[in-house]
Amino acid sequence: MATDSDPGKYRPLWASAVAGILALSTALTSGSSSYGATVAATAATCLEGQKDSRGRSSVDGTEIAWEDETRYDDARIHATAVWTANGLNRISFPRDDSFRIADLEWSDINETTGQWKNVGAAWTALPGTDRIRMNSAYLGAGKKYGSTAQRRQVAAHELGHALGFCHKSPDWYPTLMAPNAYDGPSDGRPTSRDRANYHDLWG
């Protein structure tokens, strides 16, 4: 019979905890996880010494659940379509519902000053739900990035940030993640190198 002073009485509890920690450690170092997408083996280098990062993304498990408060639905639809095409299938983009909490909100702003000067859109990581704000001051009809193609390119670029991709120099290779819209692909689609970076990060 075990007593309070008998260490065998408590062994199953701490032994289970140690086994769980060892299993998680093994999963992380072997490149797989029971929590969804595989752990990235490598991550692409970005400008300013950054690297693509799962930790700096809107991804929750294997999805980005979104809610929509933007008038630029065509651009949003394009962005999710191009980031789920051509074998990019690790992360899905379901709409939020009663079974999900939104990971990302698409919304609009109309601003030309401060941080929004010459900025068509921006992804922002926030506590809770992250946000992509589409800036009507530059995306509206007749504005600097007001064509359908330009809006689509801007939205796809920002969704790239939500996927954990940071800015790459267009001098390195063609990329949707160039910091300036005019340096990115005019079709608003991830390039072959962007797709390789996706697989490096997400498997």
Buried (B, 14 or more C-beta within 10 A) or exposed (E): EEEEEEEEEEEEEEEEEEEEEEEEEEBEEEEBEEEBBBBBEEBBBBEEEBBBBBEBBBBBEBBBBBBBEBBBEEBBBBBBBBBBEEEBEBBBBEEBEEEBEBBBBBBBBEBEEEEBEEBBBBBEEEEEBBBBBBBBBBBBEEBBBBEEEBBBBBBBBBBBBBBBBBBBBBEEBBBBBBBEBEBBBEBBBBBEBBBEBBBBBBB
